[in-house]
Amino acid sequence: MVRQFPLAGGALLLGLWACDNSGVPPAYRKVVVPELRIASAEARLRGRALFQDHCALCHGERADGRGRRRNLSIPPADFRDPTWRARVTPRRAFFVIREGIQGTPMPAWKALNEDETWDLVAYVLSVAEQTPKN
């Protein structure tokens, strides 16, 4: 299946993920990023399990944006892409997981507690680091 990615939609989506505090409500700007947790192998492992349970349907089991759900208006992020990772900060990833992205298929995951959300952040941010470079 060939994915169509409208230029305007792609630019918008990249912009939403791009900046640490751009588009992040004031309450999220004050969120303390647990750097040691994000870097820990244990958090990434827990995050991977959460990803498989909650995110793989859209983002794919390999986090490549190729999940089983293909009828989305905007394709899911490919977390294996190093350019995606270079643009995303932990705070922005936390915000998007908690609140979703309005006007897109990305839902809010408020059912996850704060620790689970940080574990998921740890995993998605680590995926590009794990991807072999060709």
N, C-alpha and C positions, 0 to 999 in steps of 0.2 A: 504494500500500500504506500503510495506516495503522499507525503504530508504536505499540505499547503500551509504556509505560515505567512499571513499577511504582514507586510513590512511595518505598517503602523502598529499592529498588534504586537509584533515582535519587539519593536522599539519600546513600546509601553511596558511590556513584561520585563524586559531587561532593565528598564529604568526603575521599576518597582523594586527590583532586587539589588540595584546597584549601590546605593548609598546607605551608610550606617544609620543615619537619622533622617534622611529624606523620606518624607511620607510616613514616618513613624510617629505615632501620637506621643505627646509629652510623657505620659506614664511609662511608655516603653523606652524612652530615651534615658530614663533613670535606672533601667534594669541593669543589674550588675552581671556581667558576663563571667561565668565560672571557667576561666581559661584552663585550669588543671583538669577539670572534668571533661571538657571538650577534647583535650589531648589524650585522655586515658583510653586504653584499649578496652577496659571493662565497659565504659560508657558507650563506646562505639559498638561493642557487641550487643549490649542491651538495645541500643538504637536500631541496629540492624534487624533485630527481632520485631521491634515496634514497626519498622518500615515494612517488613514483610506482611504484618497483620493489617496495617492501616493505609499504606501508600502504594504498594506494588501494583494494585489493580490499575492505577492510572500511570504511575511512574515506571512500572516494569520491575520484575524481580531482580534485574541487574542494575536498577536505578538509571537506566539509559533513556527514559522517557517513552518507552515502548511497551506500555502495559496492555492488558487485555481489553481495557475500555478504550475504544478507538474513536468514538463519536463525539469527542470534545470539541468545543468551538475554538479553543486555543490549545495547542499541544503542551503536554506537561514538560517541566524542566528535565533536561538530561544532566543529572548530577555527575556523570562521568566526564563531562566536558570541562577541561581545565580553565577555559575562558569564563565559564559560568562561575566556577569557584573563585576566580580572581576578582570577580565583581561583587561577591556576596560576603557580608560580614555576619558573625554569629548573632548579633542583636537583630539584624534584619531577618535572618532565617527564623529565629525564635518568634518574632512578631508575625511573620507570614504563617507559620504553623499554627500559632494560637488564634489568629484572626482571619486567616484566609486572604484572598485577594478579591475584593469586590468587583463584580462584573466579569469574573472569569470562573472556570470550573473549580478553582482551588478553594476548598471549603475550610472553615475554621475547625480546629481540632481541640476544642476546649475540654473535651472528655479526658484528655491527657493531663496529668498534673505537671507542675513546673519541672520536677526532676526528669520525668519521662520526656518532656519536650526538649530539655537540654540534651538528653541522651540521643534523641532523634536528630537534633542539630549536629551533635558530634558525628553521627554516622553520615548524614548527607554531606557535610563539609569534608569528610575524609574520603568519600568515594572517588573523587578526581585524583587524589594522591595514590589510590590503589590501582588506577587504570594504567595498564602498560602503555608506554609511549611508543608509537610506531616509527 
